[in-house]
Amino acid sequence: MIPQFWWLRLSAPIVGRFPTLFYPLAAVAGWIAWHTRPVARRNLIRNLLPLCDGDRRRTRREGQRAYRNVARYWVDLCTLPHRDMSRFERDHMDIVHSERLVALESNEPLVTVSAHTGNPELAIQALTYRGRPFLALVEPLHPPELSRLMLRLRSSDGGEFHEATLAGLRACVEALHDNGCVGLMADRDIQGTGLCVQLADRPVRLPRGPWELARRCHATVLPVFVSRNWRDRFRVYVEEPFRVPITHDQERDVRHAVEHWAALFETHLRREPGQWWVLEDFWSVHRCGEG
Protein backbone atom coordinates (compact mmCIF):
# COMPACT_ATOMS: atom_id res chain seq x y z
CA MET A 1 0.00 0.00 0.00
CA ILE A 2 1.10 3.55 -0.60
CA PRO A 3 2.94 5.43 2.17
CA GLN A 4 0.04 7.81 2.86
CA PHE A 5 -2.13 4.92 4.04
CA TRP A 6 0.40 3.59 6.54
CA TRP A 7 1.35 7.07 7.74
CA LEU A 8 -2.28 7.97 8.31
CA ARG A 9 -3.23 4.68 9.93
CA LEU A 10 -0.29 4.62 12.35
CA SER A 11 0.05 8.29 13.19
CA ALA A 12 -3.55 9.55 13.22
CA PRO A 13 -4.27 8.60 16.88
CA ILE A 14 -1.15 10.47 18.05
CA VAL A 15 -1.31 13.46 15.69
CA GLY A 16 -5.01 13.97 16.37
CA ARG A 17 -4.50 14.25 20.11
CA PHE A 18 -1.57 16.68 19.97
CA PRO A 19 -2.32 19.11 17.12
CA THR A 20 -0.49 22.06 18.71
CA LEU A 21 2.72 20.03 18.38
CA PHE A 22 2.10 18.68 14.90
CA TYR A 23 0.89 21.80 13.09
CA PRO A 24 4.36 23.42 13.33
CA LEU A 25 5.93 20.11 12.31
CA ALA A 26 3.58 19.95 9.33
CA ALA A 27 4.75 23.39 8.21
CA VAL A 28 8.35 22.15 8.32
CA ALA A 29 7.36 19.00 6.42
CA GLY A 30 5.69 21.15 3.76
CA TRP A 31 8.83 23.25 3.41
CA ILE A 32 10.94 20.10 3.01
CA ALA A 33 8.52 18.63 0.46
CA TRP A 34 8.66 21.84 -1.56
CA HIS A 35 12.43 21.46 -1.88
CA THR A 36 12.53 17.69 -2.43
CA ARG A 37 9.55 16.97 -4.74
CA PRO A 38 10.40 18.72 -8.01
CA VAL A 39 7.37 17.50 -9.99
CA ALA A 40 4.84 18.77 -7.46
CA ARG A 41 6.83 22.00 -7.05
CA ARG A 42 6.83 22.55 -10.81
CA ASN A 43 3.08 21.92 -10.95
CA LEU A 44 2.41 24.41 -8.18
CA ILE A 45 4.52 27.05 -9.91
CA ARG A 46 2.64 26.48 -13.17
CA ASN A 47 -0.70 26.64 -11.37
CA LEU A 48 0.01 29.82 -9.46
CA LEU A 49 2.03 31.82 -12.01
CA PRO A 50 -1.04 33.16 -13.90
CA LEU A 51 -2.62 34.14 -10.58
CA CYS A 52 0.51 36.09 -9.61
CA ASP A 53 0.57 37.99 -12.92
CA GLY A 54 3.78 36.28 -13.98
CA ASP A 55 5.73 37.39 -10.88
CA ARG A 56 8.00 34.36 -10.34
CA ARG A 57 9.29 35.48 -6.95
CA ARG A 58 5.78 35.86 -5.60
CA THR A 59 4.77 32.57 -7.26
CA ARG A 60 7.50 30.64 -5.45
CA ARG A 61 6.55 32.27 -2.15
CA GLU A 62 2.89 31.41 -2.64
CA GLY A 63 3.80 27.89 -3.79
CA GLN A 64 5.67 27.21 -0.56
CA ARG A 65 2.68 28.49 1.35
CA ALA A 66 0.41 26.11 -0.57
CA TYR A 67 2.66 23.15 0.19
CA ARG A 68 2.66 23.99 3.90
CA ASN A 69 -1.13 24.04 3.77
CA VAL A 70 -1.16 20.60 2.13
CA ALA A 71 0.82 19.25 5.08
CA ARG A 72 -1.47 20.99 7.58
CA TYR A 73 -4.49 19.42 5.90
CA TRP A 74 -3.26 15.97 6.98
CA VAL A 75 -3.09 17.19 10.58
CA ASP A 76 -6.64 18.57 10.24
CA LEU A 77 -7.79 15.15 9.10
CA CYS A 78 -6.23 13.38 12.07
CA THR A 79 -7.85 15.78 14.54
CA LEU A 80 -11.43 15.18 13.37
CA PRO A 81 -12.22 12.25 15.70
CA HIS A 82 -11.04 14.36 18.65
CA ARG A 83 -12.65 17.73 17.89
CA ASP A 84 -15.81 19.23 19.30
CA MET A 85 -17.15 20.54 15.99
CA SER A 86 -20.01 22.34 17.73
CA ARG A 87 -17.36 24.81 19.05
CA PHE A 88 -15.19 24.98 15.94
CA GLU A 89 -16.93 27.95 14.32
CA ARG A 90 -16.63 30.00 17.50
CA ASP A 91 -13.04 29.04 18.32
CA HIS A 92 -11.37 28.68 14.92
CA MET A 93 -13.25 30.66 12.27
CA ASP A 94 -13.64 34.29 11.22
CA ILE A 95 -16.57 34.67 8.84
CA VAL A 96 -16.87 37.35 6.19
CA HIS A 97 -20.52 38.14 5.35
CA SER A 98 -21.91 35.89 8.06
CA GLU A 99 -25.38 37.34 7.39
CA ARG A 100 -25.49 35.20 4.23
CA LEU A 101 -25.45 32.06 6.36
CA VAL A 102 -29.17 32.63 6.87
CA ALA A 103 -29.45 30.17 3.98
CA LEU A 104 -28.48 27.44 6.46
CA GLU A 105 -31.54 28.23 8.53
CA SER A 106 -34.10 27.72 5.78
CA ASN A 107 -35.98 24.46 5.44
CA GLU A 108 -34.99 24.09 1.78
CA PRO A 109 -32.38 21.99 -0.05
CA LEU A 110 -28.95 23.61 0.00
CA VAL A 111 -25.77 22.91 -1.97
CA THR A 112 -22.60 24.45 -0.53
CA VAL A 113 -19.94 24.75 -3.23
CA SER A 114 -16.26 25.37 -2.57
CA ALA A 115 -12.73 24.74 -3.87
CA HIS A 116 -9.43 23.31 -2.63
CA THR A 117 -8.48 26.39 -0.62
CA GLY A 118 -7.80 26.46 3.11
CA ASN A 119 -9.74 23.42 4.29
CA PRO A 120 -13.32 23.61 3.01
CA GLU A 121 -14.22 20.15 4.38
CA LEU A 122 -13.52 21.29 7.91
CA ALA A 123 -15.00 24.77 7.69
CA ILE A 124 -18.23 23.84 5.91
CA GLN A 125 -18.81 20.88 8.22
CA ALA A 126 -18.45 23.26 11.17
CA LEU A 127 -21.00 25.65 9.66
CA THR A 128 -23.58 22.88 9.41
CA TYR A 129 -23.56 22.63 13.20
CA ARG A 130 -25.97 25.54 12.96
CA GLY A 131 -28.57 22.82 12.55
CA ARG A 132 -28.36 21.26 9.07
CA PRO A 133 -27.44 17.61 8.41
CA PHE A 134 -24.42 17.56 6.10
CA LEU A 135 -23.40 15.20 3.30
CA ALA A 136 -20.41 15.68 1.01
CA LEU A 137 -18.90 14.01 -2.04
CA VAL A 138 -15.13 13.49 -2.27
CA GLU A 139 -12.83 12.06 -4.91
CA PRO A 140 -12.23 8.27 -4.74
CA LEU A 141 -8.64 7.41 -3.77
CA HIS A 142 -6.34 4.49 -4.40
CA PRO A 143 -5.81 1.98 -2.97
CA PRO A 144 -9.37 1.39 -1.71
CA GLU A 145 -8.06 0.92 1.84
CA LEU A 146 -6.82 4.52 1.85
CA SER A 147 -10.16 5.75 0.52
CA ARG A 148 -12.09 3.90 3.23
CA LEU A 149 -9.79 5.20 5.95
CA MET A 150 -10.18 8.77 4.70
CA LEU A 151 -13.96 8.42 4.60
CA ARG A 152 -13.99 7.16 8.20
CA LEU A 153 -11.89 10.08 9.40
CA ARG A 154 -13.87 12.65 7.44
CA SER A 155 -17.18 11.26 8.72
CA SER A 156 -16.06 10.88 12.33
CA ASP A 157 -17.45 14.19 13.57
CA GLY A 158 -21.01 14.35 12.31
CA GLY A 159 -20.73 14.90 8.55
CA GLU A 160 -21.47 12.12 6.11
CA PHE A 161 -18.87 11.73 3.35
CA HIS A 162 -19.30 9.62 0.21
CA GLU A 163 -17.12 8.94 -2.79
CA ALA A 164 -18.10 10.73 -6.00
CA THR A 165 -19.73 7.66 -7.55
CA LEU A 166 -23.26 6.86 -8.69
CA ALA A 167 -24.04 5.64 -5.16
CA GLY A 168 -22.72 8.89 -3.73
CA LEU A 169 -24.78 10.89 -6.20
CA ARG A 170 -27.93 9.00 -5.21
CA ALA A 171 -27.20 9.79 -1.56
CA CYS A 172 -26.92 13.49 -2.47
CA VAL A 173 -30.22 13.48 -4.34
CA GLU A 174 -31.96 11.76 -1.44
CA ALA A 175 -30.49 14.24 1.04
CA LEU A 176 -31.62 17.22 -1.02
CA HIS A 177 -35.09 15.77 -1.45
CA ASP A 178 -35.20 15.68 2.36
CA ASN A 179 -34.15 19.37 2.43
CA GLY A 180 -30.63 18.51 3.58
CA CYS A 181 -27.30 20.22 2.92
CA VAL A 182 -24.80 18.80 0.41
CA GLY A 183 -21.17 19.93 0.06
CA LEU A 184 -19.39 19.76 -3.31
CA MET A 185 -16.09 20.94 -4.79
CA ALA A 186 -16.18 22.78 -8.10
CA ASP A 187 -12.57 23.49 -9.11
CA ARG A 188 -11.43 20.11 -10.52
CA ASP A 189 -13.30 18.24 -13.25
CA ILE A 190 -12.48 14.72 -12.05
CA GLN A 191 -15.26 13.19 -14.16
CA GLY A 192 -13.95 14.72 -17.40
CA THR A 193 -17.39 15.98 -18.41
CA GLY A 194 -17.07 19.63 -17.44
CA LEU A 195 -17.83 22.83 -19.31
CA CYS A 196 -15.12 24.92 -20.96
CA VAL A 197 -14.98 28.39 -19.39
CA GLN A 198 -12.44 31.15 -18.84
CA LEU A 199 -10.49 31.17 -15.59
CA ALA A 200 -7.55 33.56 -15.14
CA ASP A 201 -7.76 34.25 -18.90
CA ARG A 202 -7.28 30.57 -19.72
CA PRO A 203 -9.83 28.08 -21.09
CA VAL A 204 -10.34 25.22 -18.65
CA ARG A 205 -12.97 22.61 -17.89
CA LEU A 206 -14.84 23.08 -14.64
CA PRO A 207 -17.28 20.46 -13.33
CA ARG A 208 -20.93 20.61 -14.23
CA GLY A 209 -22.08 18.17 -11.52
CA PRO A 210 -22.73 20.65 -8.67
CA TRP A 211 -24.89 22.84 -10.90
CA GLU A 212 -26.83 20.01 -12.53
CA LEU A 213 -27.57 18.60 -9.08
CA ALA A 214 -28.69 21.97 -7.69
CA ARG A 215 -30.88 22.56 -10.74
CA ARG A 216 -32.41 19.09 -10.60
CA CYS A 217 -33.27 19.37 -6.90
CA HIS A 218 -34.29 23.07 -6.97
CA ALA A 219 -31.59 23.75 -4.36
CA THR A 220 -30.10 27.05 -3.30
CA VAL A 221 -26.36 27.30 -3.96
CA LEU A 222 -24.16 28.77 -1.21
CA PRO A 223 -20.59 29.51 -2.44
CA VAL A 224 -18.04 29.30 0.39
CA PHE A 225 -14.29 29.96 0.08
CA VAL A 226 -11.87 29.20 2.89
CA SER A 227 -8.49 30.70 3.72
CA ARG A 228 -6.18 29.27 6.39
CA ASN A 229 -4.74 32.03 8.53
CA TRP A 230 -2.41 29.90 10.64
CA ARG A 231 -2.47 26.33 11.83
CA ASP A 232 -6.20 25.63 12.34
CA ARG A 233 -7.51 29.18 12.23
CA PHE A 234 -9.59 29.98 9.14
CA ARG A 235 -11.19 32.93 7.42
CA VAL A 236 -14.39 31.90 5.66
CA TYR A 237 -15.80 34.00 2.82
CA VAL A 238 -19.53 33.46 2.25
CA GLU A 239 -20.73 34.64 -1.14
CA GLU A 240 -24.29 35.58 -2.05
CA PRO A 241 -26.55 32.51 -2.36
CA PHE A 242 -28.09 31.96 -5.78
CA ARG A 243 -30.22 29.56 -7.77
CA VAL A 244 -29.26 27.78 -10.98
CA PRO A 245 -31.68 29.00 -13.67
CA ILE A 246 -34.35 26.56 -14.80
CA THR A 247 -35.42 27.18 -18.38
CA HIS A 248 -36.03 25.02 -21.44
CA ASP A 249 -32.24 25.08 -22.13
CA GLN A 250 -30.49 23.05 -19.43
CA GLU A 251 -27.03 23.44 -20.97
CA ARG A 252 -27.33 27.22 -20.96
CA ASP A 253 -28.62 27.18 -17.38
CA VAL A 254 -25.67 25.11 -16.18
CA ARG A 255 -23.17 27.22 -18.12
CA HIS A 256 -24.58 30.38 -16.54
CA ALA A 257 -23.97 28.89 -13.07
CA VAL A 258 -20.45 27.64 -13.91
CA GLU A 259 -19.40 31.01 -15.31
CA HIS A 260 -20.82 32.83 -12.29
CA TRP A 261 -18.95 30.56 -9.91
CA ALA A 262 -15.73 30.78 -11.94
CA ALA A 263 -15.77 34.57 -11.60
CA LEU A 264 -16.15 34.30 -7.82
CA PHE A 265 -13.45 31.63 -7.65
CA GLU A 266 -10.96 33.69 -9.64
CA THR A 267 -11.42 36.67 -7.31
CA HIS A 268 -10.44 34.54 -4.32
CA LEU A 269 -7.57 32.85 -6.15
CA ARG A 270 -6.02 36.16 -7.14
CA ARG A 271 -6.35 37.54 -3.63
CA GLU A 272 -4.50 34.63 -2.01
CA PRO A 273 -2.99 32.25 -4.60
CA GLY A 274 -1.10 30.26 -1.97
CA GLN A 275 -4.34 29.06 -0.40
CA TRP A 276 -5.03 26.88 -3.48
CA TRP A 277 -3.32 23.56 -2.85
CA VAL A 278 -3.93 21.61 -6.07
CA LEU A 279 -0.77 19.60 -6.83
CA GLU A 280 -1.64 18.41 -10.34
CA ASP A 281 -0.70 20.52 -13.38
CA PHE A 282 -4.15 22.10 -13.35
CA TRP A 283 -3.98 24.21 -16.50
CA SER A 284 -2.79 21.22 -18.57
CA VAL A 285 -5.02 18.53 -17.04
CA HIS A 286 -8.16 20.64 -17.39
CA ARG A 287 -7.23 22.50 -20.56
CA CYS A 288 -9.87 22.87 -23.25
CA GLY A 289 -10.51 24.82 -26.41
CA GLU A 290 -7.87 27.19 -27.69
CA GLY A 291 -5.41 29.14 -25.57
C-alpha positions as CSV (number, residue, x, y, z in Angstrom):
1,M,0.0,0.0,0.0
2,I,1.1,3.5,-0.6
3,P,2.9,5.4,2.2
4,Q,0.0,7.8,2.9
5,F,-2.1,4.9,4.0
6,W,0.4,3.6,6.5
7,W,1.4,7.1,7.7
8,L,-2.3,8.0,8.3
9,R,-3.2,4.7,9.9
10,L,-0.3,4.6,12.3
11,S,0.0,8.3,13.2
12,A,-3.6,9.6,13.2
13,P,-4.3,8.6,16.9
14,I,-1.2,10.5,18.1
15,V,-1.3,13.5,15.7
16,G,-5.0,14.0,16.4
17,R,-4.5,14.2,20.1
18,F,-1.6,16.7,20.0
19,P,-2.3,19.1,17.1
20,T,-0.5,22.1,18.7
21,L,2.7,20.0,18.4
22,F,2.1,18.7,14.9
23,Y,0.9,21.8,13.1
24,P,4.4,23.4,13.3
25,L,5.9,20.1,12.3
26,A,3.6,20.0,9.3
27,A,4.7,23.4,8.2
28,V,8.3,22.1,8.3
29,A,7.4,19.0,6.4
30,G,5.7,21.1,3.8
31,W,8.8,23.3,3.4
32,I,10.9,20.1,3.0
33,A,8.5,18.6,0.5
34,W,8.7,21.8,-1.6
35,H,12.4,21.5,-1.9
36,T,12.5,17.7,-2.4
37,R,9.5,17.0,-4.7
38,P,10.4,18.7,-8.0
39,V,7.4,17.5,-10.0
40,A,4.8,18.8,-7.5
41,R,6.8,22.0,-7.0
42,R,6.8,22.5,-10.8
43,N,3.1,21.9,-11.0
44,L,2.4,24.4,-8.2
45,I,4.5,27.1,-9.9
46,R,2.6,26.5,-13.2
47,N,-0.7,26.6,-11.4
48,L,0.0,29.8,-9.5
49,L,2.0,31.8,-12.0
50,P,-1.0,33.2,-13.9
51,L,-2.6,34.1,-10.6
52,C,0.5,36.1,-9.6
53,D,0.6,38.0,-12.9
54,G,3.8,36.3,-14.0
55,D,5.7,37.4,-10.9
56,R,8.0,34.4,-10.3
57,R,9.3,35.5,-7.0
58,R,5.8,35.9,-5.6
59,T,4.8,32.6,-7.3
60,R,7.5,30.6,-5.4
61,R,6.6,32.3,-2.1
62,E,2.9,31.4,-2.6
63,G,3.8,27.9,-3.8
64,Q,5.7,27.2,-0.6
65,R,2.7,28.5,1.3
66,A,0.4,26.1,-0.6
67,Y,2.7,23.1,0.2
68,R,2.7,24.0,3.9
69,N,-1.1,24.0,3.8
70,V,-1.2,20.6,2.1
71,A,0.8,19.2,5.1
72,R,-1.5,21.0,7.6
73,Y,-4.5,19.4,5.9
74,W,-3.3,16.0,7.0
75,V,-3.1,17.2,10.6
76,D,-6.6,18.6,10.2
77,L,-7.8,15.1,9.1
78,C,-6.2,13.4,12.1
79,T,-7.8,15.8,14.5
80,L,-11.4,15.2,13.4
81,P,-12.2,12.2,15.7
82,H,-11.0,14.4,18.7
83,R,-12.7,17.7,17.9
84,D,-15.8,19.2,19.3
85,M,-17.1,20.5,16.0
86,S,-20.0,22.3,17.7
87,R,-17.4,24.8,19.1
88,F,-15.2,25.0,15.9
89,E,-16.9,27.9,14.3
90,R,-16.6,30.0,17.5
91,D,-13.0,29.0,18.3
92,H,-11.4,28.7,14.9
93,M,-13.3,30.7,12.3
94,D,-13.6,34.3,11.2
95,I,-16.6,34.7,8.8
96,V,-16.9,37.4,6.2
97,H,-20.5,38.1,5.3
98,S,-21.9,35.9,8.1
99,E,-25.4,37.3,7.4
100,R,-25.5,35.2,4.2
101,L,-25.5,32.1,6.4
102,V,-29.2,32.6,6.9
103,A,-29.5,30.2,4.0
104,L,-28.5,27.4,6.5
105,E,-31.5,28.2,8.5
106,S,-34.1,27.7,5.8
107,N,-36.0,24.5,5.4
108,E,-35.0,24.1,1.8
109,P,-32.4,22.0,-0.1
110,L,-28.9,23.6,0.0
111,V,-25.8,22.9,-2.0
112,T,-22.6,24.4,-0.5
113,V,-19.9,24.8,-3.2
114,S,-16.3,25.4,-2.6
115,A,-12.7,24.7,-3.9
116,H,-9.4,23.3,-2.6
117,T,-8.5,26.4,-0.6
118,G,-7.8,26.5,3.1
119,N,-9.7,23.4,4.3
120,P,-13.3,23.6,3.0
121,E,-14.2,20.2,4.4
122,L,-13.5,21.3,7.9
123,A,-15.0,24.8,7.7
124,I,-18.2,23.8,5.9
125,Q,-18.8,20.9,8.2
126,A,-18.5,23.3,11.2
127,L,-21.0,25.7,9.7
128,T,-23.6,22.9,9.4
129,Y,-23.6,22.6,13.2
130,R,-26.0,25.5,13.0
131,G,-28.6,22.8,12.5
132,R,-28.4,21.3,9.1
133,P,-27.4,17.6,8.4
134,F,-24.4,17.6,6.1
135,L,-23.4,15.2,3.3
136,A,-20.4,15.7,1.0
137,L,-18.9,14.0,-2.0
138,V,-15.1,13.5,-2.3
139,E,-12.8,12.1,-4.9
140,P,-12.2,8.3,-4.7
141,L,-8.6,7.4,-3.8
142,H,-6.3,4.5,-4.4
143,P,-5.8,2.0,-3.0
144,P,-9.4,1.4,-1.7
145,E,-8.1,0.9,1.8
146,L,-6.8,4.5,1.9
147,S,-10.2,5.7,0.5
148,R,-12.1,3.9,3.2
149,L,-9.8,5.2,6.0
150,M,-10.2,8.8,4.7
151,L,-14.0,8.4,4.6
152,R,-14.0,7.2,8.2
153,L,-11.9,10.1,9.4
154,R,-13.9,12.7,7.4
155,S,-17.2,11.3,8.7
156,S,-16.1,10.9,12.3
157,D,-17.4,14.2,13.6
158,G,-21.0,14.4,12.3
159,G,-20.7,14.9,8.6
160,E,-21.5,12.1,6.1
161,F,-18.9,11.7,3.3
162,H,-19.3,9.6,0.2
163,E,-17.1,8.9,-2.8
164,A,-18.1,10.7,-6.0
165,T,-19.7,7.7,-7.6
166,L,-23.3,6.9,-8.7
167,A,-24.0,5.6,-5.2
168,G,-22.7,8.9,-3.7
169,L,-24.8,10.9,-6.2
170,R,-27.9,9.0,-5.2
171,A,-27.2,9.8,-1.6
172,C,-26.9,13.5,-2.5
173,V,-30.2,13.5,-4.3
174,E,-32.0,11.8,-1.4
175,A,-30.5,14.2,1.0
176,L,-31.6,17.2,-1.0
177,H,-35.1,15.8,-1.5
178,D,-35.2,15.7,2.4
179,N,-34.1,19.4,2.4
180,G,-30.6,18.5,3.6
181,C,-27.3,20.2,2.9
182,V,-24.8,18.8,0.4
183,G,-21.2,19.9,0.1
184,L,-19.4,19.8,-3.3
185,M,-16.1,20.9,-4.8
186,A,-16.2,22.8,-8.1
187,D,-12.6,23.5,-9.1
188,R,-11.4,20.1,-10.5
189,D,-13.3,18.2,-13.2
190,I,-12.5,14.7,-12.0
191,Q,-15.3,13.2,-14.2
192,G,-13.9,14.7,-17.4
193,T,-17.4,16.0,-18.4
194,G,-17.1,19.6,-17.4
195,L,-17.8,22.8,-19.3
196,C,-15.1,24.9,-21.0
197,V,-15.0,28.4,-19.4
198,Q,-12.4,31.2,-18.8
199,L,-10.5,31.2,-15.6
200,A,-7.6,33.6,-15.1
201,D,-7.8,34.2,-18.9
202,R,-7.3,30.6,-19.7
203,P,-9.8,28.1,-21.1
204,V,-10.3,25.2,-18.7
205,R,-13.0,22.6,-17.9
206,L,-14.8,23.1,-14.6
207,P,-17.3,20.5,-13.3
208,R,-20.9,20.6,-14.2
209,G,-22.1,18.2,-11.5
210,P,-22.7,20.6,-8.7
211,W,-24.9,22.8,-10.9
212,E,-26.8,20.0,-12.5
213,L,-27.6,18.6,-9.1
214,A,-28.7,22.0,-7.7
215,R,-30.9,22.6,-10.7
216,R,-32.4,19.1,-10.6
217,C,-33.3,19.4,-6.9
218,H,-34.3,23.1,-7.0
219,A,-31.6,23.8,-4.4
220,T,-30.1,27.1,-3.3
221,V,-26.4,27.3,-4.0
222,L,-24.2,28.8,-1.2
223,P,-20.6,29.5,-2.4
224,V,-18.0,29.3,0.4
225,F,-14.3,30.0,0.1
226,V,-11.9,29.2,2.9
227,S,-8.5,30.7,3.7
228,R,-6.2,29.3,6.4
229,N,-4.7,32.0,8.5
230,W,-2.4,29.9,10.6
231,R,-2.5,26.3,11.8
232,D,-6.2,25.6,12.3
233,R,-7.5,29.2,12.2
234,F,-9.6,30.0,9.1
235,R,-11.2,32.9,7.4
236,V,-14.4,31.9,5.7
237,Y,-15.8,34.0,2.8
238,V,-19.5,33.5,2.3
239,E,-20.7,34.6,-1.1
240,E,-24.3,35.6,-2.0
241,P,-26.6,32.5,-2.4
242,F,-28.1,32.0,-5.8
243,R,-30.2,29.6,-7.8
244,V,-29.3,27.8,-11.0
245,P,-31.7,29.0,-13.7
246,I,-34.3,26.6,-14.8
247,T,-35.4,27.2,-18.4
248,H,-36.0,25.0,-21.4
249,D,-32.2,25.1,-22.1
250,Q,-30.5,23.0,-19.4
251,E,-27.0,23.4,-21.0
252,R,-27.3,27.2,-21.0
253,D,-28.6,27.2,-17.4
254,V,-25.7,25.1,-16.2
255,R,-23.2,27.2,-18.1
256,H,-24.6,30.4,-16.5
257,A,-24.0,28.9,-13.1
258,V,-20.5,27.6,-13.9
259,E,-19.4,31.0,-15.3
260,H,-20.8,32.8,-12.3
261,W,-18.9,30.6,-9.9
262,A,-15.7,30.8,-11.9
263,A,-15.8,34.6,-11.6
264,L,-16.2,34.3,-7.8
265,F,-13.5,31.6,-7.6
266,E,-11.0,33.7,-9.6
267,T,-11.4,36.7,-7.3
268,H,-10.4,34.5,-4.3
269,L,-7.6,32.9,-6.2
270,R,-6.0,36.2,-7.1
271,R,-6.4,37.5,-3.6
272,E,-4.5,34.6,-2.0
273,P,-3.0,32.3,-4.6
274,G,-1.1,30.3,-2.0
275,Q,-4.3,29.1,-0.4
276,W,-5.0,26.9,-3.5
277,W,-3.3,23.6,-2.8
278,V,-3.9,21.6,-6.1
279,L,-0.8,19.6,-6.8
280,E,-1.6,18.4,-10.3
281,D,-0.7,20.5,-13.4
282,F,-4.2,22.1,-13.3
283,W,-4.0,24.2,-16.5
284,S,-2.8,21.2,-18.6
285,V,-5.0,18.5,-17.0
286,H,-8.2,20.6,-17.4
287,R,-7.2,22.5,-20.6
288,C,-9.9,22.9,-23.2
289,G,-10.5,24.8,-26.4
290,E,-7.9,27.2,-27.7
291,G,-5.4,29.1,-25.6
